[in-house]
Amino acid sequence: MPIIEPAPWRHQYFDPVECPADLYIPTDDPEAWEWNPAHRWVFDKLQVALSQGLAAGPHGTAPPGFPVFSKPIMNFRGLGAGSRILRSADDYERHHTAGHFWMTLLDGLHVSSDVALVDGEAKWWRHATGLATGEGMFDRWTIHAAADPALEAACNAWIGRHLKGFTGILNLETIGGTIIEAHLRLSDQWPDLYGKGWTEAFVRLYRDKAWAFTDADRRDGYSIVLCGPWGRRYRHPPPALVQEVAGMPGVSSVQITFYEDKDPELHSMPPGGFRVAIINAFDLAGGEAAREALRKHFLGAEPAVNIKRR
């Protein structure tokens, strides 16, 4: 498959789309890094911080004060691996780690944005915000139909300085309008929520070096997560159940997000829980009902560990 997607549960979004056999499109960081040598420096989170004038430095250098945020300079495993707040000099000494860096502790809204770029110029934006529930877990992500002009203007200024010559999808993570991570690929968790024809436009962007997408049915979407506790081995639900859940009102797609034949500890998962499924939906209540059906299968009477009591 020329669209290189390592997670088999996400092939459903790309398999139906015609793509030239000699056109290779990344959806994950290792391939995006390898295939974009001119711009791969953006995977270096320390350089991204410094490029915006933030206080930042590798472990071993002295922060101007505390608290600061600490994480790996590069992380291709995702899900916030190795990140933490350092609240004091003693905390810093205790968690001193080669290959990590500290930076200004930011506050504000945490947003994930996908941007279609043609020669470093933004042609299309979509923003998502997550409902975090602690220990690296999320209850859900909301993929917003609305634009965010202030955020787009701030990010455009950085893109204009640093990504001239890049054509493709750029994913940016921001906190309070400041970029904390940049990835030279899309968010592959919810492309079906971008609307009919989006994946075809995605292929054309890489093939033709142009962006053409009408975005006619743009609307809010929800990517709803189900996590169970660590310490057990999960099994995939019967295909008939997955099909039934995928057909529930308002549901766009279902992902069973783990390998049945792989040890749980070898998966890249948040520390708070083991992610077993994701439901993408255009209706929040319908998506939550679908998640509940899968929760009963995986956990029986137990609650999911990533859902806050309402």
Phi and psi restraints in degrees (value plus and minus 20) as a CYANA .aco file:
   2 PRO   PHI     -80.3   -40.3
   2 PRO   PSI     -49.5    -9.5
   3 ILE   PHI     -99.2   -59.2
   3 ILE   PSI      89.2   129.2
   4 ILE   PHI    -105.7   -65.7
   4 ILE   PSI      82.3   122.3
   5 GLU   PHI    -139.7   -99.7
   5 GLU   PSI      90.6   130.6
   6 PRO   PHI     -92.2   -52.2
   6 PRO   PSI     -43.4    -3.4
   7 ALA   PHI    -110.7   -70.7
   7 ALA   PSI      93.4   133.4
   8 PRO   PHI     -81.6   -41.6
   8 PRO   PSI     -46.4    -6.4
   9 TRP   PHI     -91.9   -51.9
   9 TRP   PSI     -26.7    13.3
  10 ARG   PHI    -129.1   -89.1
  10 ARG   PSI     -19.5    20.5
  11 HIS   PHI     -81.3   -41.3
  11 HIS   PSI     -46.1    -6.1
  12 GLN   PHI     -76.7   -36.7
  12 GLN   PSI     -46.7    -6.7
  13 TYR   PHI    -101.8   -61.8
  13 TYR   PSI     -42.4    -2.4
  14 PHE   PHI    -135.7   -95.7
  14 PHE   PSI     -46.1    -6.1
  15 ASP   PHI     -76.2   -36.2
  15 ASP   PSI     -59.5   -19.5
  16 PRO   PHI     -94.0   -54.0
  16 PRO   PSI     -28.1    11.9
  17 VAL   PHI    -115.1   -75.1
  17 VAL   PSI     109.6   149.6
  18 GLU   PHI     -92.1   -52.1
  18 GLU   PSI     109.1   149.1
  19 CYS   PHI    -160.5  -120.5
  19 CYS   PSI     111.8   151.8
  20 PRO   PHI     -75.7   -35.7
  20 PRO   PSI     121.9   161.9
  21 ALA   PHI     -84.7   -44.7
  21 ALA   PSI     -43.6    -3.6
  22 ASP   PHI    -119.9   -79.9
  22 ASP   PSI      -9.7    30.3
  23 LEU   PHI    -127.0   -87.0
  23 LEU   PSI      96.1   136.1
  24 TYR   PHI    -128.9   -88.9
  24 TYR   PSI     101.0   141.0
  25 ILE   PHI    -137.9   -97.9
  25 ILE   PSI     104.6   144.6
  26 PRO   PHI    -103.0   -63.0
  26 PRO   PSI     127.1   167.1
  27 THR   PHI    -144.0  -104.0
  27 THR   PSI     -18.8    21.2
  28 ASP   PHI    -154.0  -114.0
  28 ASP   PSI     138.4   178.4
  29 ASP   PHI     -83.9   -43.9
  29 ASP   PSI     -62.2   -22.2
  30 PRO   PHI     -77.7   -37.7
  30 PRO   PSI     -65.1   -25.1
  31 GLU   PHI     -89.5   -49.5
  31 GLU   PSI     -59.6   -19.6
  32 ALA   PHI     -81.9   -41.9
  32 ALA   PSI     -58.7   -18.7
  33 TRP   PHI     -85.8   -45.8
  33 TRP   PSI     -65.7   -25.7
  34 GLU   PHI     -85.7   -45.7
  34 GLU   PSI     -58.6   -18.6
  35 TRP   PHI    -111.5   -71.5
  35 TRP   PSI     -19.1    20.9
  36 ASN   PHI    -149.9  -109.9
  36 ASN   PSI      42.6    82.6
  37 PRO   PHI     -80.3   -40.3
  37 PRO   PSI     -51.3   -11.3
  38 ALA   PHI     -90.6   -50.6
  38 ALA   PSI     -44.6    -4.6
  39 HIS   PHI    -143.8  -103.8
  39 HIS   PSI     -12.4    27.6
  40 ARG   PHI     -85.6   -45.6
  40 ARG   PSI     -35.2     4.8
  41 TRP   PHI     -79.3   -39.3
  41 TRP   PSI     -40.8    -0.8
  42 VAL   PHI     -88.2   -48.2
  42 VAL   PSI     -35.6     4.4
  43 PHE   PHI     -93.5   -53.5
  43 PHE   PSI     -32.2     7.8
  44 ASP   PHI    -103.0   -63.0
  44 ASP   PSI      82.5   122.5
  45 LYS   PHI     -87.1   -47.1
  45 LYS   PSI     -48.8    -8.8
  46 LEU   PHI     -84.2   -44.2
  46 LEU   PSI     -65.0   -25.0
  47 GLN   PHI     -86.2   -46.2
  47 GLN   PSI     -55.7   -15.7
  48 VAL   PHI     -82.5   -42.5
  48 VAL   PSI     -62.7   -22.7
  49 ALA   PHI     -83.4   -43.4
  49 ALA   PSI     -68.0   -28.0
  50 LEU   PHI     -84.3   -44.3
  50 LEU   PSI     -52.5   -12.5
  51 SER   PHI     -86.2   -46.2
  51 SER   PSI     -34.9     5.1
  52 GLN   PHI    -127.8   -87.8
  52 GLN   PSI     -11.7    28.3
  53 GLY   PHI      58.9    98.9
  53 GLY   PSI      -3.6    36.4
  54 LEU   PHI     -98.0   -58.0
  54 LEU   PSI     131.1   171.1
  55 ALA   PHI     -89.5   -49.5
  55 ALA   PSI     105.0   145.0
  56 ALA   PHI    -184.9  -144.9
  56 ALA   PSI     132.7   172.7
  57 GLY   PHI    -191.5  -151.5
  57 GLY   PSI     138.9   178.9
  58 PRO   PHI     -88.5   -48.5
  58 PRO   PSI     134.8   174.8
  59 HIS   PHI     -76.0   -36.0
  59 HIS   PSI     114.9   154.9
  60 GLY   PHI      92.0   132.0
  60 GLY   PSI     -40.7    -0.7
  61 THR   PHI    -118.4   -78.4
  61 THR   PSI     139.1   179.1
  62 ALA   PHI    -115.0   -75.0
  62 ALA   PSI     101.1   141.1
  63 PRO   PHI     -84.8   -44.8
  63 PRO   PSI     132.2   172.2
  64 PRO   PHI     -90.0   -50.0
  64 PRO   PSI     -36.7     3.3
  65 GLY   PHI    -198.8  -158.8
  65 GLY   PSI     159.3   199.3
  66 PHE   PHI    -149.1  -109.1
  66 PHE   PSI     135.4   175.4
  67 PRO   PHI     -98.0   -58.0
  67 PRO   PSI     140.0   180.0
  68 VAL   PHI    -153.8  -113.8
  68 VAL   PSI     146.2   186.2
  69 PHE   PHI    -122.2   -82.2
  69 PHE   PSI     121.3   161.3
  70 SER   PHI    -147.5  -107.5
  70 SER   PSI     119.8   159.8
  71 LYS   PHI    -184.5  -144.5
  71 LYS   PSI     150.3   190.3
  72 PRO   PHI     -83.6   -43.6
  72 PRO   PSI     125.0   165.0
  73 ILE   PHI     -82.2   -42.2
  73 ILE   PSI     -59.6   -19.6
  74 MET   PHI    -150.7  -110.7
  74 MET   PSI     124.7   164.7
  75 ASN   PHI    -169.1  -129.1
  75 ASN   PSI      86.2   126.2
  76 PHE   PHI    -118.2   -78.2
  76 PHE   PSI     -14.8    25.2
  77 ARG   PHI    -112.2   -72.2
  77 ARG   PSI     -41.7    -1.7
  78 GLY   PHI      57.2    97.2
  78 GLY   PSI    -190.9  -150.9
  79 LEU   PHI      37.1    77.1
  79 LEU   PSI      13.3    53.3
  80 GLY   PHI      46.9    86.9
  80 GLY   PSI       6.0    46.0
  81 ALA   PHI     -76.5   -36.5
  81 ALA   PSI     108.2   148.2
  82 GLY   PHI      56.5    96.5
  82 GLY   PSI     -10.1    29.9
  83 SER   PHI    -113.4   -73.4
  83 SER   PSI     128.6   168.6
  84 ARG   PHI    -186.7  -146.7
  84 ARG   PSI     141.3   181.3
  85 ILE   PHI    -107.7   -67.7
  85 ILE   PSI     112.9   152.9
  86 LEU   PHI    -124.2   -84.2
  86 LEU   PSI      95.5   135.5
  87 ARG   PHI    -116.8   -76.8
  87 ARG   PSI     -30.1     9.9
  88 SER   PHI    -179.1  -139.1
  88 SER   PSI     149.6   189.6
  89 ALA   PHI     -82.9   -42.9
  89 ALA   PSI     -56.8   -16.8
  90 ASP   PHI     -84.5   -44.5
  90 ASP   PSI     -61.5   -21.5
  91 ASP   PHI     -80.9   -40.9
  91 ASP   PSI     -62.9   -22.9
  92 TYR   PHI     -80.7   -40.7
  92 TYR   PSI     -66.1   -26.1
  93 GLU   PHI     -83.0   -43.0
  93 GLU   PSI     -59.7   -19.7
  94 ARG   PHI     -86.0   -46.0
  94 ARG   PSI     -55.1   -15.1
  95 HIS   PHI    -128.9   -88.9
  95 HIS   PSI      -2.7    37.3
  96 HIS   PHI     -77.7   -37.7
  96 HIS   PSI     104.1   144.1
  97 THR   PHI    -159.0  -119.0
  97 THR   PSI     107.0   147.0
  98 ALA   PHI     -79.1   -39.1
  98 ALA   PSI     117.8   157.8
  99 GLY   PHI      64.8   104.8
  99 GLY   PSI     -18.2    21.8
 100 HIS   PHI    -125.5   -85.5
 100 HIS   PSI     146.0   186.0
 101 PHE   PHI    -161.7  -121.7
 101 PHE   PSI     142.5   182.5
 102 TRP   PHI    -131.0   -91.0
 102 TRP   PSI     135.5   175.5
 103 MET   PHI    -173.2  -133.2
 103 MET   PSI     148.2   188.2
 104 THR   PHI     -70.3   -30.3
 104 THR   PSI     113.8   153.8
 105 LEU   PHI    -100.9   -60.9
 105 LEU   PSI      93.1   133.1
 106 LEU   PHI    -112.2   -72.2
 106 LEU   PSI     136.0   176.0
 107 ASP   PHI    -153.5  -113.5
 107 ASP   PSI     146.3   186.3
 108 GLY   PHI     100.8   140.8
 108 GLY   PSI    -195.6  -155.6
 109 LEU   PHI     -89.9   -49.9
 109 LEU   PSI     112.6   152.6
 110 HIS   PHI    -113.8   -73.8
 110 HIS   PSI      98.2   138.2
 111 VAL   PHI    -145.8  -105.8
 111 VAL   PSI     118.9   158.9
 112 SER   PHI    -128.4   -88.4
 112 SER   PSI     104.3   144.3
 113 SER   PHI    -143.7  -103.7
 113 SER   PSI     112.4   152.4
 114 ASP   PHI    -120.4   -80.4
 114 ASP   PSI     115.1   155.1
 115 VAL   PHI    -150.9  -110.9
 115 VAL   PSI     110.1   150.1
 116 ALA   PHI    -109.3   -69.3
 116 ALA   PSI      99.8   139.8
 117 LEU   PHI    -133.0   -93.0
 117 LEU   PSI     119.3   159.3
 118 VAL   PHI    -143.3  -103.3
 118 VAL   PSI      93.2   133.2
 119 ASP   PHI      31.2    71.2
 119 ASP   PSI      23.2    63.2
 120 GLY   PHI      57.7    97.7
 120 GLY   PSI      -9.6    30.4
 121 GLU   PHI    -133.3   -93.3
 121 GLU   PSI     108.0   148.0
 122 ALA   PHI     -92.0   -52.0
 122 ALA   PSI     110.5   150.5
 123 LYS   PHI    -136.0   -96.0
 123 LYS   PSI     -38.5     1.5
 124 TRP   PHI    -180.1  -140.1
 124 TRP   PSI     120.8   160.8
 125 TRP   PHI    -150.7  -110.7
 125 TRP   PSI     131.1   171.1
 126 ARG   PHI    -169.8  -129.8
 126 ARG   PSI     114.5   154.5
 127 HIS   PHI    -138.0   -98.0
 127 HIS   PSI     123.8   163.8
 128 ALA   PHI    -153.8  -113.8
 128 ALA   PSI     122.6   162.6
 129 THR   PHI    -144.1  -104.1
 129 THR   PSI     123.9   163.9
 130 GLY   PHI    -128.0   -88.0
 130 GLY   PSI     124.8   164.8
 131 LEU   PHI    -114.0   -74.0
 131 LEU   PSI      76.3   116.3
 132 ALA   PHI     -95.9   -55.9
 132 ALA   PSI     123.4   163.4
 133 THR   PHI    -143.8  -103.8
 133 THR   PSI      -7.4    32.6
 134 GLY   PHI      79.3   119.3
 134 GLY   PSI     135.0   175.0
 135 GLU   PHI      33.7    73.7
 135 GLU   PSI      20.1    60.1
 136 GLY   PHI      59.5    99.5
 136 GLY   PSI     -15.8    24.2
 137 MET   PHI    -121.1   -81.1
 137 MET   PSI     136.9   176.9
 138 PHE   PHI    -148.4  -108.4
 138 PHE   PSI     123.6   163.6
 139 ASP   PHI     -94.3   -54.3
 139 ASP   PSI     -67.4   -27.4
 140 ARG   PHI    -184.5  -144.5
 140 ARG   PSI     144.8   184.8
 141 TRP   PHI    -135.6   -95.6
 141 TRP   PSI     119.2   159.2
 142 THR   PHI    -124.8   -84.8
 142 THR   PSI     102.1   142.1
 143 ILE   PHI    -117.1   -77.1
 143 ILE   PSI      88.4   128.4
 144 HIS   PHI    -102.8   -62.8
 144 HIS   PSI     118.3   158.3
 145 ALA   PHI     -92.9   -52.9
 145 ALA   PSI     -51.8   -11.8
 146 ALA   PHI     -91.2   -51.2
 146 ALA   PSI     128.0   168.0
 147 ALA   PHI     -97.3   -57.3
 147 ALA   PSI     148.1   188.1
 148 ASP   PHI    -153.4  -113.4
 148 ASP   PSI      62.4   102.4
 149 PRO   PHI     -77.4   -37.4
 149 PRO   PSI     -59.4   -19.4
 150 ALA   PHI     -86.3   -46.3
 150 ALA   PSI     -64.9   -24.9
 151 LEU   PHI     -85.5   -45.5
 151 LEU   PSI     -62.5   -22.5
 152 GLU   PHI     -82.9   -42.9
 152 GLU   PSI     -59.1   -19.1
 153 ALA   PHI     -84.9   -44.9
 153 ALA   PSI     -63.3   -23.3
 154 ALA   PHI     -83.7   -43.7
 154 ALA   PSI     -64.5   -24.5
 155 CYS   PHI     -90.1   -50.1
 155 CYS   PSI     -55.7   -15.7
 156 ASN   PHI     -80.4   -40.4
 156 ASN   PSI     -56.6   -16.6
 157 ALA   PHI     -82.3   -42.3
 157 ALA   PSI     -62.6   -22.6
 158 TRP   PHI     -89.4   -49.4
 158 TRP   PSI     -63.4   -23.4
 159 ILE   PHI     -78.1   -38.1
 159 ILE   PSI     -64.4   -24.4
 160 GLY   PHI     -81.3   -41.3
 160 GLY   PSI     -52.6   -12.6
 161 ARG   PHI     -98.1   -58.1
 161 ARG   PSI     -48.9    -8.9
 162 HIS   PHI    -143.3  -103.3
 162 HIS   PSI     -34.1     5.9
 163 LEU   PHI    -142.5  -102.5
 163 LEU   PSI       4.2    44.2
 164 LYS   PHI     -76.6   -36.6
 164 LYS   PSI     112.3   152.3
 165 GLY   PHI      76.0   116.0
 165 GLY   PSI     -31.7     8.3
 166 PHE   PHI    -111.3   -71.3
 166 PHE   PSI     108.9   148.9
 167 THR   PHI    -142.3  -102.3
 167 THR   PSI     106.0   146.0
 168 GLY   PHI     132.2   172.2
 168 GLY   PSI    -190.7  -150.7
 169 ILE   PHI    -110.6   -70.6
 169 ILE   PSI     112.3   152.3
 170 LEU   PHI    -132.7   -92.7
 170 LEU   PSI     112.0   152.0
 171 ASN   PHI    -127.4   -87.4
 171 ASN   PSI     108.4   148.4
 172 LEU   PHI    -138.7   -98.7
 172 LEU   PSI     116.7   156.7
 173 GLU   PHI    -128.8   -88.8
 173 GLU   PSI     110.5   150.5
 174 THR   PHI    -150.0  -110.0
 174 THR   PSI     131.6   171.6
 175 ILE   PHI    -147.4  -107.4
 175 ILE   PSI      99.9   139.9
 176 GLY   PHI      38.5    78.5
 176 GLY   PSI      10.3    50.3
 177 GLY   PHI      67.4   107.4
 177 GLY   PSI     -21.3    18.7
 178 THR   PHI    -121.6   -81.6
 178 THR   PSI     113.2   153.2
 179 ILE   PHI     -93.9   -53.9
 179 ILE   PSI     106.7   146.7
 180 ILE   PHI    -127.5   -87.5
 180 ILE   PSI     -44.5    -4.5
 181 GLU   PHI    -169.1  -129.1
 181 GLU   PSI     127.5   167.5
 182 ALA   PHI    -152.9  -112.9
 182 ALA   PSI     116.4   156.4
 183 HIS   PHI    -153.4  -113.4
 183 HIS   PSI     113.0   153.0
 184 LEU   PHI    -108.0   -68.0
 184 LEU   PSI      35.8    75.8
 185 ARG   PHI    -187.1  -147.1
 185 ARG   PSI     152.1   192.1
 186 LEU   PHI    -102.7   -62.7
 186 LEU   PSI     150.8   190.8
 187 SER   PHI    -103.1   -63.1
 187 SER   PSI      87.4   127.4
 188 ASP   PHI    -104.6   -64.6
 188 ASP   PSI     -14.1    25.9
 189 GLN   PHI     -98.2   -58.2
 189 GLN   PSI     -46.8    -6.8
 190 TRP   PHI    -163.7  -123.7
 190 TRP   PSI      18.2    58.2
 191 PRO   PHI     -82.7   -42.7
 191 PRO   PSI     -45.0    -5.0
 192 ASP   PHI     -86.2   -46.2
 192 ASP   PSI     -41.4    -1.4
 193 LEU   PHI    -104.3   -64.3
 193 LEU   PSI     -21.7    18.3
 194 TYR   PHI    -103.8   -63.8
 194 TYR   PSI     -29.1    10.9
 195 GLY   PHI      89.1   129.1
 195 GLY   PSI     142.9   182.9
 196 LYS   PHI     -80.6   -40.6
 196 LYS   PSI     112.0   152.0
 197 GLY   PHI      69.1   109.1
 197 GLY   PSI     -23.2    16.8
 198 TRP   PHI     -88.0   -48.0
 198 TRP   PSI     -63.7   -23.7
 199 THR   PHI     -86.2   -46.2
 199 THR   PSI     -50.4   -10.4
 200 GLU   PHI     -85.8   -45.8
 200 GLU   PSI     -61.8   -21.8
 201 ALA   PHI     -84.7   -44.7
 201 ALA   PSI     -55.7   -15.7
 202 PHE   PHI     -79.3   -39.3
 202 PHE   PSI     -66.4   -26.4
 203 VAL   PHI     -85.5   -45.5
 203 VAL   PSI     -63.1   -23.1
 204 ARG   PHI     -81.7   -41.7
 204 ARG   PSI     -54.3   -14.3
 205 LEU   PHI     -77.2   -37.2
 205 LEU   PSI     -64.9   -24.9
 206 TYR   PHI     -98.5   -58.5
 206 TYR   PSI     -52.4   -12.4
 207 ARG   PHI     -97.2   -57.2
 207 ARG   PSI     -67.1   -27.1
 208 ASP   PHI    -122.4   -82.4
 208 ASP   PSI     -27.4    12.6
 209 LYS   PHI      38.1    78.1
 209 LYS   PSI      20.6    60.6
 210 ALA   PHI    -169.5  -129.5
 210 ALA   PSI     135.0   175.0
 211 TRP   PHI    -134.9   -94.9
 211 TRP   PSI     103.7   143.7
 212 ALA   PHI    -161.5  -121.5
 212 ALA   PSI      84.9   124.9
 213 PHE   PHI    -172.0  -132.0
 213 PHE   PSI     103.3   143.3
 214 THR   PHI     -94.4   -54.4
 214 THR   PSI     -47.5    -7.5
 215 ASP   PHI      36.2    76.2
 215 ASP   PSI      18.8    58.8
 216 ALA   PHI     -91.6   -51.6
 216 ALA   PSI     -51.3   -11.3
 217 ASP   PHI    -131.5   -91.5
 217 ASP   PSI      16.2    56.2
 218 ARG   PHI     -80.6   -40.6
 218 ARG   PSI     106.9   146.9
 219 ARG   PHI    -177.1  -137.1
 219 ARG   PSI     143.0   183.0
 220 ASP   PHI     -81.2   -41.2
 220 ASP   PSI     124.5   164.5
 221 GLY   PHI    -155.2  -115.2
 221 GLY   PSI     147.5   187.5
 222 TYR   PHI    -157.3  -117.3
 222 TYR   PSI     110.3   150.3
 223 SER   PHI    -131.4   -91.4
 223 SER   PSI      86.5   126.5
 224 ILE   PHI    -127.1   -87.1
 224 ILE   PSI     107.1   147.1
 225 VAL   PHI    -126.1   -86.1
 225 VAL   PSI     125.2   165.2
 226 LEU   PHI    -146.1  -106.1
 226 LEU   PSI      99.9   139.9
 227 CYS   PHI    -141.5  -101.5
 227 CYS   PSI     116.2   156.2
 228 GLY   PHI    -125.6   -85.6
 228 GLY   PSI     151.4   191.4
 229 PRO   PHI     -90.6   -50.6
 229 PRO   PSI     132.7   172.7
 230 TRP   PHI     -88.2   -48.2
 230 TRP   PSI     148.6   188.6
 231 GLY   PHI      76.1   116.1
 231 GLY   PSI      -8.0    32.0
 232 ARG   PHI    -166.6  -126.6
 232 ARG   PSI     146.2   186.2
 233 ARG   PHI    -127.9   -87.9
 233 ARG   PSI     101.8   141.8
 234 TYR   PHI    -112.4   -72.4
 234 TYR   PSI     134.3   174.3
 235 ARG   PHI    -139.3   -99.3
 235 ARG   PSI     127.6   167.6
 236 HIS   PHI     -85.0   -45.0
 236 HIS   PSI     123.8   163.8
 237 PRO   PHI     -90.4   -50.4
 237 PRO   PSI     140.5   180.5
 238 PRO   PHI     -78.1   -38.1
 238 PRO   PSI     122.6   162.6
 239 PRO   PHI     -73.6   -33.6
 239 PRO   PSI     -53.9   -13.9
 240 ALA   PHI     -83.4   -43.4
 240 ALA   PSI     -56.6   -16.6
 241 LEU   PHI     -89.3   -49.3
 241 LEU   PSI     -62.8   -22.8
 242 VAL   PHI     -80.2   -40.2
 242 VAL   PSI     -62.9   -22.9
 243 GLN   PHI     -83.7   -43.7
 243 GLN   PSI     -60.4   -20.4
 244 GLU   PHI     -83.4   -43.4
 244 GLU   PSI     -64.7   -24.7
 245 VAL   PHI     -85.8   -45.8
 245 VAL   PSI     -60.6   -20.6
 246 ALA   PHI     -83.4   -43.4
 246 ALA   PSI     -43.8    -3.8
 247 GLY   PHI    -111.4   -71.4
 247 GLY   PSI     -17.7    22.3
 248 MET   PHI     -89.7   -49.7
 248 MET   PSI     133.2   173.2
 249 PRO   PHI     -76.2   -36.2
 249 PRO   PSI     111.9   151.9
 250 GLY   PHI      64.6   104.6
 250 GLY   PSI     -27.0    13.0
 251 VAL   PHI    -106.9   -66.9
 251 VAL   PSI     115.1   155.1
 252 SER   PHI    -117.6   -77.6
 252 SER   PSI     -61.5   -21.5
 253 SER   PHI    -182.0  -142.0
 253 SER   PSI     142.0   182.0
 254 VAL   PHI    -149.5  -109.5
 254 VAL   PSI     113.8   153.8
 255 GLN   PHI    -139.3   -99.3
 255 GLN   PSI     109.0   149.0
 256 ILE   PHI    -119.4   -79.4
 256 ILE   PSI      89.1   129.1
 257 THR   PHI    -120.8   -80.8
 257 THR   PSI      20.2    60.2
 258 PHE   PHI    -173.2  -133.2
 258 PHE   PSI     142.9   182.9
 259 TYR   PHI    -115.4   -75.4
 259 TYR   PSI     102.5   142.5
 260 GLU   PHI     -84.6   -44.6
 260 GLU   PSI     -51.9   -11.9
 261 ASP   PHI    -117.8   -77.8
 261 ASP   PSI      -5.1    34.9
 262 LYS   PHI    -136.4   -96.4
 262 LYS   PSI     115.8   155.8
 263 ASP   PHI     -76.4   -36.4
 263 ASP   PSI     117.0   157.0
 264 PRO   PHI     -73.1   -33.1
 264 PRO   PSI     -61.3   -21.3
 265 GLU   PHI     -89.6   -49.6
 265 GLU   PSI     -31.7     8.3
 266 LEU   PHI    -108.9   -68.9
 266 LEU   PSI     -24.9    15.1
 267 HIS   PHI    -102.5   -62.5
 267 HIS   PSI     129.1   169.1
 268 SER   PHI    -107.8   -67.8
 268 SER   PSI      84.4   124.4
 269 MET   PHI    -155.9  -115.9
 269 MET   PSI     137.3   177.3
 270 PRO   PHI     -84.7   -44.7
 270 PRO   PSI     131.7   171.7
 271 PRO   PHI     -82.9   -42.9
 271 PRO   PSI     -46.1    -6.1
 272 GLY   PHI     -98.4   -58.4
 272 GLY   PSI     -38.3     1.7
 273 GLY   PHI    -195.3  -155.3
 273 GLY   PSI     146.3   186.3
 274 PHE   PHI    -120.6   -80.6
 274 PHE   PSI      96.3   136.3
 275 ARG   PHI     -96.5   -56.5
 275 ARG   PSI      98.6   138.6
 276 VAL   PHI    -123.8   -83.8
 276 VAL   PSI     -45.1    -5.1
 277 ALA   PHI    -178.1  -138.1
 277 ALA   PSI     135.5   175.5
 278 ILE   PHI    -154.2  -114.2
 278 ILE   PSI     113.9   153.9
 279 ILE   PHI    -134.0   -94.0
 279 ILE   PSI     101.9   141.9
 280 ASN   PHI    -116.9   -76.9
 280 ASN   PSI     111.7   151.7
 281 ALA   PHI    -167.8  -127.8
 281 ALA   PSI     134.8   174.8
 282 PHE   PHI    -117.8   -77.8
 282 PHE   PSI     -26.3    13.7
 283 ASP   PHI    -146.0  -106.0
 283 ASP   PSI     102.0   142.0
 284 LEU   PHI     -84.1   -44.1
 284 LEU   PSI     -66.7   -26.7
 285 ALA   PHI     -82.7   -42.7
 285 ALA   PSI     -61.3   -21.3
 286 GLY   PHI     -84.5   -44.5
 286 GLY   PSI     -60.5   -20.5
 287 GLY   PHI     -86.1   -46.1
 287 GLY   PSI     -58.3   -18.3
 288 GLU   PHI     -89.2   -49.2
 288 GLU   PSI     -54.3   -14.3
 289 ALA   PHI     -84.9   -44.9
 289 ALA   PSI     -58.7   -18.7
 290 ALA   PHI     -85.3   -45.3
 290 ALA   PSI     -61.9   -21.9
 291 ARG   PHI     -81.2   -41.2
 291 ARG   PSI     -60.4   -20.4
 292 GLU   PHI     -82.7   -42.7
 292 GLU   PSI     -57.3   -17.3
 293 ALA   PHI     -83.0   -43.0
 293 ALA   PSI     -60.1   -20.1
 294 LEU   PHI     -94.6   -54.6
 294 LEU   PSI     -53.8   -13.8
 295 ARG   PHI     -78.8   -38.8
 295 ARG   PSI     -64.0   -24.0
 296 LYS   PHI     -80.0   -40.0
 296 LYS   PSI     -59.1   -19.1
 297 HIS   PHI     -85.8   -45.8
 297 HIS   PSI     -69.5   -29.5
 298 PHE   PHI     -96.0   -56.0
 298 PHE   PSI     -56.9   -16.9
 299 LEU   PHI    -140.3  -100.3
 299 LEU   PSI     -28.5    11.5
 300 GLY   PHI      43.3    83.3
 300 GLY   PSI    -140.8  -100.8
 301 ALA   PHI    -105.3   -65.3
 301 ALA   PSI     -27.3    12.7
 302 GLU   PHI     -95.1   -55.1
 302 GLU   PSI     126.5   166.5
 303 PRO   PHI     -97.5   -57.5
 303 PRO   PSI     135.3   175.3
 304 ALA   PHI     -90.4   -50.4
 304 ALA   PSI     126.6   166.6
 305 VAL   PHI    -104.3   -64.3
 305 VAL   PSI     -29.2    10.8
 306 ASN   PHI    -126.3   -86.3
 306 ASN   PSI     -13.2    26.8
 307 ILE   PHI    -127.6   -87.6
 307 ILE   PSI      99.8   139.8
 308 LYS   PHI     -94.5   -54.5
 308 LYS   PSI     121.9   161.9
 309 ARG   PHI     -87.2   -47.2
 309 ARG   PSI     114.5   154.5
